[in-house]
Amino acid sequence: MDRFDAMQAFARVVEAGSFTKAAETLHMSKTTVTQLVQQLEARLRVKLLNRTTRKVNVTADGAAYYERVIKLLADMDDAETSLPGAAARPRGRLRIDVPSPFARHILVPALPEFHARYPDIQIDMGVSDRIVDIIDENVDCVVRGGELLDQSLRARKLADLPLGVFAAPAYLAREGTPDHPRELEDSHHRVVAFLWARTGKPLPYTLHNGTERLQIKGRHVLAVDDGNAYLAAGLAGMGVLWLPTYMADAHVARGELVPLFEGWRLESMPLYVAYPPNRHVSVKLRVFIDWIVALMA
């Protein structure tokens, strides 16, 4: 038995809550992972995991051992990367998940510079607006807009994204240009609704002009749960959009979107990079987080 492989397999089973999911993330067979954990239990003469047909739960001894194991694995990672040559060339697979508009407009165009600096880091990128279970899916970090509801995660704030209200010229030619945000609530005007992953429902947006403060939800004939589809619907004239300005600027410059409600401001959207609280921040993750913080600065 390779004790390092066995400890790594045990740690991943605890984090994933499943031998199958642990095997997938370690690129091993389920049989191999099971055997490694069984051999580790035999060596320690302690039951580390309680197995049922549906879930794997860690025992009290297993939980105590897990805390020691992740520190030991972290120390081993630090030892391998502490040498000058190793530290200069962090390597390995990094799994991240980011919103689709952020990937398209900001992250992917900047990745050639990251790859030139860190050619030995392989990035596996999930692109979605869904809520990702970082531990269960073995994701190293996620980038998400809005306030973080899971306070157990460690996070760094990347930016406060300015928002604006926009519509396509075709929509305005057909429905007219609204002069006041209230017109989106009580007239023939329509918005494109965005279904937030946390609730599965559209949320109201808060606008203020110094003297008035309004929450506007609007009426819609189309609701989507993906940022790129949301933008495409607005460009097609399906309704008024609430967008981060980084998504709208190029379209405004080309005359494809028109800003609305001059003098009104939307509350900005915080953007975070978040990562597991109980997992060692490896060198490859640390350099990626530092790079993306600098990118957004």
C-alpha positions, 0 to 999 in steps of 0.5 A: 500500500502506498500510504500517500495514495491511501491518505489522499484517497481517504481525504477525497472520500471524506470531502466528496461523501462518496467513493464513486465521486472520489474515484472520479476526481482522483482518476482512479477506479472505485475499486482502487479507492475502496481498497486503499481506504480498506488497507489504511483502516487495516493498518491503523486498526480503526474504522474511519468511515461508515458506509451505507448504500446511499452515503459515506459518513466519517467516524469520530476517529476518521474525522480526527484522522482527516484533520491530521491527514489534510495538514500532512498532505498540505505539508507535503505539497509545500515541501515539493513546491518550496524549492526555488525551481518548483516554486517558480513553476507551479504545476498540476490540475486546477478546477474552477467554475465561473459565470458564463459572461465572465468567462467569455468577456474577461477570463478566457481572453486573459488566459494566454497571459496566465498560461505564458506565466504558468505553463505547467498549470492545467485549468479545467473550467466549468462555465455556468451560472448554477450554484456549485458544491465546491466540496462535493464536486472537488472544485478548487475555486469559483468566481461568483457575483452577488453576496456569498450566502455560504459563510463557511467558504473562504473568499476574496473580493475581486470587484464591485461591478457597476450595473446599468439598464439597457435596451436594444434599438429594435425594442425601443422603436417598437415599444418606445423609450421609458422615461422613468423606471416605474414604467417597467412595472405598470405599462406595456414595457417588458424586461428580460428576467434572469433566474438566479440560481439561489432561488430559481426566481427573478429578483428586483433591482434597486435604483436610486437618483439621490432623492428616490429609491425604487425596487423594480422587478418588471414584467417579462415574457422570457426568463433565462438562467444563463448570462450569455442567453440573457444578453442575447435575448436583450440584443434580440429585442425581447425586453429591457436588461440589467447588465454589468457594464463590462457586458454592455460597453462594447454593444453600446459602442456599436449601437446595439444597446442603448443606456436607459434612465440617465441620472439613476444608478443601480447598486453595484454587484460584488464579485468574489473568488471563493474556495473551500475552508478546510482544504490547503491552498496549494501553490497553483491555486494561490497563484491563480487567485493572486492573478485573478485579483490583479486582473480585476484590479 
